[in-house]
Amino acid sequence: MNDSKTKTGHSRKKLDLTGQRYGQLTVLRPAENIGNRTAWVCRCDCGRETIVKTAHLRNGHVKSCGCLADEINSAKNGGIQ
């Protein structure tokens, strides 16, 4: 087996995402793993911090701390929360 891949095809090479932006999130530092997945402490443009898995950052699944979804839902409901 290739040393750079696990049985599931995930890379063993540790990525450093510090300083990178994904949507409204800026990666601050590594966080404690979630299960066996690497996670990151990120600061949202709204000022809140959140912890996100690497894959969710890189595939676009998570773009904010949740404030973006709140804004979208509020707009859909005519501004009523």
Buried (B, 14 or more C-beta within 10 A) or exposed (E): EEEEEEEEEEEEEEEEBEEBEBBBBBBBEBBEEEEEEBBBBBBBBEEEEBEBBBEBBBEEEBBBBEBBEEEEEEEEEEEEE
